[in-house]
Amino acid sequence: MEMAIILYRTRHVGPGSIVGIRLSRSAQLHVTILAVLFTGACYAPFDADAPDERVIAVLADIEATLLLVDSQTSMNHSLAVDIETLKKHTISDHIHLSLNIDPKSIAYIICTSGSTGKPKAIAITHSNICHFIRADNEIMKITKDDIVYQGFSAAFDGFFMETFAAYLVGATLAIPSKSDLLNTDRIHVFLIDHAVTVLSTVPTLLLLINNDPALRLRLINIGGESCPQAVVDRWWKEDRRIINQYGPSETTVAATTSLLYPGEQISIGAPLPNYVCCLLDEETGQPTTASTGELCIRGPGMALGYFRNNSLTKQKFTEYGYRTGDRVTFDQGRIYFHKRIDSQVKIRGFRIELTEIEEELLKLHGDVQSAAVAFLNGQLVAFILGQLNETTMRTELGKRLPRYMIPNRLIHVKGAIPRMASGKIDRKALSALFVDESKKMSTHETRIDIGELIERDFVQRRPRRSLRQERIIILSLS
């Protein structure tokens, strides 16, 4: 509460304020988020490693009033204030902060990749997040006795599932350091050393962690990307539940859930309590009686809309609910995911509009005449007509895009980017080009590319060795 009062008194943070938070992984991050919410303001989280240019663009777009940073995330910006400087303030007199916050007011704004080249800012209300956490915990059944692993970035909506569920019941949050988080061996040791009982993660990471008998996990919550059967076969136990959750950020973290078992077809399950799913015709956007179509979701978790973007809000938030853009099948009360209808892809839980990456490539005027991006064989591949090389591509895009949006491969196209009769990019033709280029690569080149992919984009898999204990933070809310 003291930090909330400091923000209110020294920075005039209150209802109507929009506070950007760009802090490194620590208990201070959680304290700051709660402090902003206690003032009645809303916050916009940024990943600690997000490019400065992207942070600046989002701050301007949402008209933020303040950006809270620390020594590891500081940046030269008029809105930036170091949290440690704020903590030095002392409150000489006690004031009462009214906690009568309007449930329909915005709690946080989270940004996802946008097809226009600009991130989409999604406005989530206090009512949205409260409804989701209560509904979700009817399935998760987290209690005050649980130790919940907090591994997601604050800029990813899985963060809210981890943290607010723990806040709700008074569970303990176990927060690994950044160095632990980037190494699967260290994650494995951390989970054991801190007796973690609840783990929320993406399947990609789970496949790289050793399923050690010493682990005390009773619940594994999977989301963010399609779950392969191998994950279930490897991790399922009689005394351990594996839950698969699905949902876009526009419906507040997740909207459907499914218990997974070995040997059973994987689905995204059924709607959470108080949520409703229906199918729309992909062309007309109207309800259909067919068993396959575009998934549409409505319920108390449906976001307020896109912040200050009424046209896109009207397009996606319809009278039937939120149009997800995902093709699914309804079968005997279960929902089975197929693929995206548009050019959006999901990598380790992060939604990416391929067109946003293409827009950024085209800004490199001197080196790129035409560009297309495809998601092939589990990696982003850039196809360009021009002189751009991979080093320049990664350097320049790294200034404006998050690391997970930077292509892993660059392929030069001769003549023109393949297009269909409609003028749209022919992504099937891009796939054929990718196969042809891959055949030309030597085994040595392929090893280098895959190794680089693992190191740059997610985790480092290293030989097991004795580990020096890093600084560990345990935040107990019980």
ABEGO torsion letter per residue (X at the ends): XAAAAAAAAAAGBBBGBBBBBBBBBBAAAAAAAAAAAAAGBBBBBBBAABBAAAAAAAAAAAGBABBBBBAAABBBBAABBBAAAAAABBBABBBBBBABBBAABBABBBBBBBAAGBBBBBBBBAAAAAAAAAAAAAAAGBBAABBBBBABBAABAAAAAAAAAAAAAGBBBBBBBAAAAABAAAAAAAAAAAGBABBBBBAAAAAABBBBAABABABBBBBGBBBBAAAAAAABBAABBBBBBBEBAAAGGBABBBBBBBGBBBBAEBBBBGBBBBBBBAAAGBBBABABEBBBBBEAABBAEBBGBAAAAAAABBAAEBBAGBBBBBBGGBBBBABBABABBBBGGBBBBAAAAAAAAAABAAABABBBBBBBGGBBBBBBBEABBAAAAAAAAAAABBAAABBABBBBBBGBBBBBAAGBBBAAAAAAAAAAAAAABBAAAAAAAAAAAAAAABBBBBBBBBBBBBBBBBBBAX
